[in-house]
Each structure stands twice: as C-alpha cells, then as structure tokens.
C-alpha cells in the first residue's frame, strides 16, 4: 500500500492565480529493492542503525506515484545487488539537450554504479560523455536557467567544473560547501523555476541554505539570486531543500515546515512526501530524482 501525498497538485486555476507555471518533467528513478546502510560515506549514515527496506520501497513508491499524478514521465533503471545507493539516481549523471555526462564517484563504495548509469543513458537515446574529473552528477550540478551551478568541497572536485563547462558550453558557477551534513549541492539549494528574460531563460528562482556555503559562495548567491528564498537551518537539517519542482508544485519533506510556508507565500504549491527511511542513507527527494532533458 502506498502513502498518499498530504498536499494535492495545483490545478490550472491555481496557476492563473499564482502566476507559477507547471512544466512537464521526465525523470530517472531506481526502486530501492536493495536499500540498506552497510557502509558510512556521509554524516547521515550509521551502520549500527537498523534500516527497513520494505519501508524505503513504500516511501519511494509514494514519490513515484506523486510524479505520475502530477503528469510527469518516469524512466527506470534496474537496481543491482550490493549497490544500495542506486536509489539516489541524481548522483548518476547530469543531462542537458540530449547529452549525458556520466559520473566519477569520489568514494569507492559507489563506483560500481558508474557504468550501469551510463549504459542506461545510452539505452534511452542520450549521447554519453564519460567524465575525467571526479563529480557526482545532479548531486553537485544544478541547472538554474541558462547557468549551471556546480558544487565542490566534499564529493566533487573543482577540476570537474571546467569539464562541465566544456561538455555543455554553458557558464558554470562554482560554489563551495563547508558543512559536512550538506555534502552535495542538492542538499543546500533547490531550483524552483526558470525566469524568462529578454533573450529567453536567463536565471532561475532558487531557495538555499546560506550557511552551508563559504563566504565567497554566499556573496555569489546573494548577488545572482537577490530574490531567493533563504531557508532556515532547521529546514535544511531535515533535507527540506533536497526537493523537486515543476515550476508550480514543489515536492518537499513534510518536516520542513518553515520552507513549506515560504513556498506558499511565493505562490508555489508544496507537495509533502516523506522519505525518512531513505534519509538514513543521506538522501531525500531530489537525490532519488534525476532529470532527463532532451532526447528520446
């Protein structure tokens, strides 16, 4: 039996009222059939703590069903025994305009995922680029309008940022993470929707956790995104920013109460999905969601 989201999707009338526009999304997900915490590679993982794989599957299914209810399209990658973190598909790559940049994990425990993800991208019709520098996909690479935000400090190397720019031909803005709890960029920034400028999409609305970044990165974010939602530490600490947005509906943790209120104030529709079991592995909603842009 699946869980029901505690907030329903926004309707067409809601869109006209709020000015927010829902956009179709295509995602890659992986059913957590082998989920467990058998090693420790981030501060959230503790081998001594029991995990419930069946609960993780039920919660994941709730997220999957929510995306379908919202009208989005889901592709799947098969889970593989002894690779319990494959459920966190956002770490599997970064995809724009039909080109998929694979990942090169910085931790040995996840390197077995690299080839299966690249093979799946090829099956789905993407042009696959095998990376040289260490980076962990959409965990540390976020598309914000025409700009790519790239994280470093824990799992992805600063050297990967030049490679990302060369592969995709876009501006890459480097941001350094300094709090080990927020070891990936997608735990500290949520891209909410693009904003149309005179020449097309130029920037995006974002929400972020200011103190997850060093001071130079804080200044960059304040300058580039002056209207951003600045989220409180208590909401960041429950992975509130590890969310997925279609421009109107924002799927977030039900424990991020302050962030939920902030989203409503800005005209977004928060949809609450509990992934508490998967948080034991250091992942949340965005971690389980890799966006597929272009190609068929």
Secondary structure, DSSP 8 states (H G I E B T S, - for coil): -----SS----HHHHHHH-------EEEE---TT----S-SSTT--TTS---HHHHHHHHHHHHHHHHHTT-EEEE----TT-GGGG-GGGG-EEETTEEE--B-SSGGGTTHHHHHHHHHHHTT-EEE--SS-B-GGGTEEEETTEEEEEESSSS-THHHHHHHHHH-S-EEEEEB--TTS-SGGGTEEEEEEEEETTEEEEEEEEE-GGGB-HHHHHHHHHH-TT-EE--HHHHTTTTTS-EE-SSEEEE-TT-HHHHHHHHHTT-EEEE---HHHHTTT--TGGG-EE--S--
